[in-house]
Amino acid sequence: MSTKTQEFLTIKRGYDFSKWLLQHTGKFPKSYRFSVAAKLENASLDFIELTSVANMRKEKLPLLKQADEALAKLRLLFRLSYEMRFINLQSYEHGSKLMNEMGRLLGGWIKNPGAAPAV
């Protein structure tokens, strides 16, 4: 897979995950919507923001590492949401697969951050 394709896919997978996640966080119990759900949404949106900005910058690595941190937060909060029964097993498995793919793509991009930006 070319680096440009990998960069684009990283952003696209993050975007698709965010769309999917936003449909689920609205169903969280009201008492957790402004804490756990908001943090989940923010981590997801941070990921797509950081990867899309990194795509336009010459110095990508600092932003990609921040995106990796956002993904780690996202995984932790997503697991908490499952354990608190805010999401069901099927949604947890689906979301975990999506985040694993995002992590693989991001890891490949971090290994080769200096490639030309994908437009």
N, C-alpha and C positions, 0 to 999 in steps of 0.2 A: 504494500500500500504506500503510495507516495505521501510525503510529509504534508503537502497541501491538503490532500484528502483526509489525512488523519486529523489535522487541525480543524477542518470544517466539520468532520464527524464528531469531534469532541464537543464543539459548540452546539451542534444540532442535537446530540444525545442529551446534553444538559438542558437545552430548551424543551425538548420533548418530555423529559422527566419533570421539569418544573410545571409544565401544563398538566401533566397527569397528577402530580402531587397537589396542586392547587385545588383540584376537584375533590380531593380526599380530606384536606385539612378543614374545609368548611363543615365537615360532618363531625369534627371532634367535639367532645363535650364543651359547653360554653365556658365552664370554669378553666379549661385548658387552652382555649382558642387564642388567648392573648399572651400565652406564655410558650408552651411547647409548640403549638401550631405556628405561631409567629416566628419563632426561632428556626423552625424547619423551613418555612417559606423563605426567610432571609438567607439562610445558608444556601438554599437552592438557587436563589436569585443572585447571590454573591458569586456562586460558581460560574453561572453563564456570563455575568458581567465581567469577571476577571479573565475568563478565557477569551471573550470577544475583544476586550481591550488589549490583551496580550498579543492577539493576532495582528493588531495594528502597530505594535511597538517594535522597535529594534531590539531593545533589552527585554526579552520575554520572560526569562527565568524567574525573576522576583515575583511577577504576577502569577506565573504558573505554580510556584510553590505556595502562594496564598490560596490559589484555587484548590490545591491539594489539601490544605488545611480546612477549607470550607467543605470539601468532600468528606473529610474525616469527621467533622462536626455533624454533617448531614447523616452519615451512617449511624453515629451514636444516637442522635435524636430520633431517627427512624426506628432503630431497635427499641428505644424507650417507648415510642408510640405503640409498637406492637405488643410489648410486654404489659403496657397499661391497657391493652385491648381497645385502642382507638382505631386500629386497622386490623383487618382479619388476616389469616395465614396466607391466603391467596394473594392479597395485595402486598403483604410483606415479601413474599417470594418474588413477585413481579418487580417490585421496587428494588429489591436487593440485586436482582439480575441486571437491571438498568444501571444501578450505581457501580456494579462491578465492571460493566462495559465502559462506563465513563472513566473509571479508575485506570483501566488498561490503556485506553486511548490517551488519557492525560499523562500516564507514565511514559508512554512512547514519545510524546511531545516533549516532555521534560528531558528525556535522553538526547533529543536533537532539537533544541530550542531555536537554533540560529537560521532555520530555513526561511525562505521568502514567505511573506504572508499570503494566506488564501483569501481571495476576494469573492 
